[in-house]
Each structure stands twice: as structure tokens, then as C-alpha cells.
Amino acid sequence: MKQYETMYILKSTLDEAAKAGLMEELHAIITNHGGNIEKVDDWGLRDFAYRIDDMTKGYYVVINYSVNVEGLNEFDRLTRINADVVRTMTICADEKKGN
């Protein structure tokens, strides 16, 4: 399993309970595929640099985890079709460290 870092942005219209539930649901995708989440960094509500679909703010979350390719692909697929996820970006943390 490789190490990954993903930043995702959730809609600012979500209340705290919905946001927490969605984060738990997204993280469960990784753990259900045998992955392990090492760190969750909730940056909170932040302004966008530019408008995205008439939105100016969103909840930023950064997670560090290890998972197999199937789990990563499923996480990517499900975040793309979830209407409450505005954007995602994933990098391979192994490559970031120069390994």
C-alpha cells in the first residue's frame, strides 16, 4: 500500500452534523478497502480564490492515509459523484518524499 494525501472541499451549506457524517462516510471508503487513515486535518471554512458553481466558501479537509489502488480509485469515484464534495486533489505522499 502506498501513502497518499488528499485535500477535499465540502459545501459550506452543510451543517456540522452533516459535515461530520459525510467526512466519516468518505473516510470509511478508505478503511473498508483495507486502508489506514493516519491523520485528518480539518482546516474549517475558508474562502475560495475564485467562485466555484456560485459558491465562495467551503470546508477544507486534508487526510493522510495508506490504501491499495482499488481503494484509492473507489474513493476518487465516489467523491466525484457526491454533490456535497466540491473539489478533491490527491497526491502520492511516497513521491512527495522522494521515495
Order of alpha helices (4+ residues) and beta strands (2+ residues): beta-alpha-beta-beta-alpha-beta-alpha
